[in-house]
Amino acid sequence: MARIPKLIVFDLDYTLWPFWVDTHVTPPFKKDPKTGNIIDRHGKKIKIYPEVPKMLQHLHDNNYTLGVASRTGEIEGAKSLLHLLDWDKYFKYKEIYPGDKTTHFSRFKKNTGLPYEDMLFFDDENRNIVDVSKLGATCILVQDGMSMDELDKGLKRFANKSK
């Protein structure tokens, strides 16, 4: 049987959505009652990478445990978007605050009881990939946002990594 991650962690900015929540959009966010779109304070429509909802649902349906690790200073804005996008239900673990991704992962390890080697991480910033790789997690550098192809690439790399 193929080895599967016990925890899959995603960065937010430029990984699940195509912007920095602390600079490119302006909280508070709300759902427009007429269109159903999520908009920021200035009425700007919040966009996401198109395959992310399907990907998250797929992982949920297949009983993967998911987490979010974001270094944003806009903590409440990020949490608000996760809620408004109805993605909260997918993420059992959330580490959203400024700092180092290794801090986020040490908390994942503490809260899950899992070794880093059982974790798969997706992020768009190479420095985060380098830092978390040193811990022992399998890391995937995301170039153009999350998609089913990126997910498959990560799951294959995880399965093929010797423990």
C-alpha positions in Angstrom: 0.0 0.0 0.0 1.3 3.5 -0.9 2.5 5.6 2.0 0.1 8.5 2.6 0.6 11.7 4.7 -1.1 11.8 8.1 -1.3 15.6 7.8 -1.4 17.8 4.7 -0.6 21.5 5.3 -1.2 24.4 3.0 0.0 27.9 3.0 -2.7 30.5 2.1 -1.3 33.4 0.1 -0.4 32.4 -3.4 -1.1 28.8 -2.6 -4.9 28.6 -2.0 -5.7 32.1 -3.2 -3.9 34.4 -5.6 -3.1 37.4 -3.4 -1.5 38.4 -0.1 -4.3 38.9 2.4 -2.4 41.6 4.3 -1.6 43.8 1.3 -3.7 43.1 -1.9 -7.2 43.0 -0.3 -8.7 45.0 2.5 -10.7 43.5 5.4 -13.4 43.3 6.6 -14.7 40.7 4.1 -18.3 39.9 3.5 -20.5 37.9 1.2 -22.4 40.1 -1.3 -26.1 39.1 -0.7 -27.0 39.7 -4.4 -24.1 37.9 -6.1 -22.9 35.5 -3.4 -19.4 36.8 -4.1 -17.0 37.5 -1.3 -15.8 41.1 -1.4 -13.4 43.2 0.6 -14.1 46.6 2.2 -13.8 48.3 -1.2 -16.1 45.9 -3.0 -13.2 44.1 -4.7 -14.2 40.5 -5.5 -12.1 37.9 -3.8 -10.7 35.3 -6.2 -9.3 31.8 -5.4 -7.5 29.3 -7.5 -10.2 27.5 -9.5 -9.4 23.9 -8.5 -9.0 24.5 -4.7 -12.6 23.9 -3.6 -12.7 20.6 -5.6 -9.3 19.6 -4.2 -10.2 20.3 -0.6 -13.5 18.4 -1.0 -11.6 15.5 -2.5 -9.1 15.4 0.4 -11.9 15.7 2.9 -13.9 12.9 1.2 -10.8 10.7 1.4 -10.3 11.3 5.2 -7.1 13.3 5.0 -6.3 15.5 7.9 -5.6 19.1 6.8 -3.9 22.1 8.3 -3.1 25.7 7.3 0.2 27.5 8.0 0.3 31.2 7.2 2.8 33.8 8.3 0.4 36.7 7.6 0.0 39.6 10.0 -3.7 39.8 8.9 -4.8 37.0 11.2 -8.5 37.9 11.5 -8.8 38.6 7.7 -7.3 35.2 6.8 -9.6 33.4 9.3 -12.6 35.4 8.0 -11.9 34.4 4.4 -11.5 30.7 5.4 -15.0 31.0 7.1 -16.7 32.9 4.2 -15.2 30.5 1.6 -16.7 27.6 3.8 -13.2 26.1 4.0 -13.1 26.1 7.8 -14.7 22.7 7.8 -11.7 21.2 6.0 -8.9 22.4 8.3 -8.5 20.7 11.6 -5.3 22.6 12.4 -4.7 26.3 11.8 -1.5 28.1 12.5 -2.1 31.7 11.3 0.3 34.4 12.6 3.5 36.1 11.7 6.8 34.3 12.3 8.6 31.3 11.0 7.0 28.3 9.3 9.1 26.1 11.5 7.2 27.5 14.5 3.9 26.6 12.8 5.2 23.1 12.2 6.5 22.6 15.7 2.9 23.4 16.9 1.5 20.9 14.4 3.8 18.3 15.7 2.8 19.1 19.3 -0.9 19.2 18.6 -1.1 16.1 16.4 1.6 14.0 18.0 2.8 13.2 14.5 6.5 13.2 13.4 7.4 15.7 10.6 8.0 12.7 8.3 4.3 12.1 8.3 3.5 15.6 7.0 3.2 17.0 3.5 3.4 20.7 3.0 2.6 23.0 0.0 3.9 26.6 -0.2 4.7 29.2 -2.8 7.8 30.6 -1.0 11.1 28.7 -1.4 12.5 29.8 2.0 9.5 28.1 3.7 10.1 25.0 1.7 13.8 25.0 2.6 13.1 25.6 6.3 10.3 23.0 6.7 12.2 20.4 4.6 15.0 20.5 7.1 12.5 19.3 9.8 11.8 16.2 7.7 8.4 17.0 6.2 7.9 16.4 2.4 7.5 19.9 0.8 6.2 21.0 -2.6 7.0 24.4 -4.0 3.8 25.7 -5.6 4.4 27.9 -8.7 0.9 28.8 -9.9 -1.4 28.0 -7.0 -2.8 24.7 -5.9 -4.5 22.4 -8.4 -5.3 18.7 -8.6 -2.0 18.2 -10.5 0.0 19.9 -7.7 -1.8 17.7 -5.1 -1.0 14.6 -7.1 2.6 15.6 -7.5 2.9 16.1 -3.7 1.1 12.8 -2.9 3.4 10.9 -5.3 6.6 12.5 -3.9 5.4 11.7 -0.3 4.7 8.1 -1.3 8.1 7.6 -2.9 10.1 9.2 -0.1 11.8 6.6 2.0 11.0 6.9 5.7 
